[in-house]
Amino acid sequence: MSIKKLNDYLKKPDLPIKGGKALTPVLFSDSKGNYLERQIRPRISRVIKFWSEKRNNIATKIGQLDNISIYVWLGTCDLTYYNYKTKYIELHPDPSEAIKDTVYNLNEIVKIVQNYPGCKVTLLEVPPISIYHWNKSRDYPDTNQFINQDCLLVKHILELNSKIREINQQIQVFPPTLSVDISHNQQKS
């Protein structure tokens, strides 16, 4: 989506939501959920709940709401890490282990949510990200060293997304493919 189209969309008034709400939508995410919440229109953010605090206990949070549809959006921060010494992000030193841990955690979340009959869980795919561009936006002096890391990161994101699709098929949910939508729209603009 181009910037002009996005601005035009944001200027449109919200249409009233019709019908009754069966499930409360909840986005369970890492830190990117905080960024997303700040970008959403206030009226919509009252409808969607955001759970993105550190050390969030999903079982406790589920008990606070009835009949929820949880959209789990994790993985980006698992494949990269923030180097506190340099203040930039890098590829995880062992991406295969990070994928294994993330898949384990996603399966655990699914098991927890399945204990609540009024709840539904959907795992969202990891969108494409760029270590190079993230560090460049923070004025890293030599971002060229991150180009190879970006290539490896894409490979690992595709692998993780494949595993996320497998889990979603097992629990019979069909989420939007954000990674495809984001890539497709970036190519258009």
C-alpha positions, 0 to 999 in steps of 0.5 A, spaced: 500 500 500 502 506 498 503 512 503 498 516 499 493 510 499 494 509 507 493 516 508 487 516 504 484 510 508 486 513 515 482 519 513 476 515 512 471 515 518 470 508 522 464 505 520 460 502 525 461 495 527 454 491 525 452 485 529 454 482 536 461 480 538 462 473 539 469 473 541 473 479 543 480 479 539 486 479 543 493 480 540 498 476 544 505 479 542 512 481 543 514 488 543 512 489 536 505 489 539 506 495 543 508 499 536 502 496 533 497 498 538 500 506 538 498 506 531 491 503 531 485 508 531 483 509 538 476 506 537 479 500 534 484 499 540 478 499 544 475 493 541 482 489 540 486 487 546 493 488 546 497 483 551 505 485 549 508 486 556 514 482 558 513 476 562 505 476 560 502 469 563 497 467 558 493 463 563 492 468 568 490 473 562 485 468 559 481 468 566 480 476 565 476 475 559 470 471 557 470 468 550 476 471 546 480 469 540 487 470 541 492 472 535 499 470 537 504 474 533 511 471 536 518 470 533 521 476 530 525 477 537 526 470 537 530 470 531 534 476 532 537 479 538 539 486 541 546 487 542 546 492 548 553 493 547 553 496 540 545 498 541 543 494 534 540 488 532 543 482 530 541 475 527 540 470 533 547 466 534 543 459 533 537 461 529 535 453 528 535 453 536 531 459 536 526 456 531 525 450 535 524 454 542 519 458 538 515 452 536 515 449 543 512 455 546 507 456 540 505 449 542 505 450 549 500 456 548 496 452 544 495 447 549 493 452 554 488 456 550 485 449 548 483 448 556 478 454 555 472 452 551 470 459 550 477 461 547 480 460 540 487 461 538 490 463 531 498 463 530 500 469 526 506 468 521 512 472 522 513 478 517 519 479 513 524 484 517 531 487 515 536 487 520 540 491 515 534 497 515 533 496 522 540 498 524 541 503 518 535 507 521 539 507 527 545 510 524 549 504 525 556 506 521 557 500 517 550 496 515 553 492 510 555 487 514 548 486 516 546 484 508 548 477 509 545 476 516 538 479 512 539 473 507 540 468 513 534 471 516 529 470 511 531 463 510 529 462 518 523 466 517 520 462 512 522 455 516 519 458 522 513 460 518 512 453 515 512 450 522 507 455 524 502 453 518 503 446 520 501 448 527 495 452 525 493 446 520 493 441 526 488 446 530 484 447 524 485 455 523 486 459 517 490 466 519 491 471 514 498 470 511 501 477 513 508 475 511 505 475 504 501 481 504 507 485 507 512 483 502 507 483 496 505 491 498 512 493 499 513 490 492 508 495 489 510 501 492 
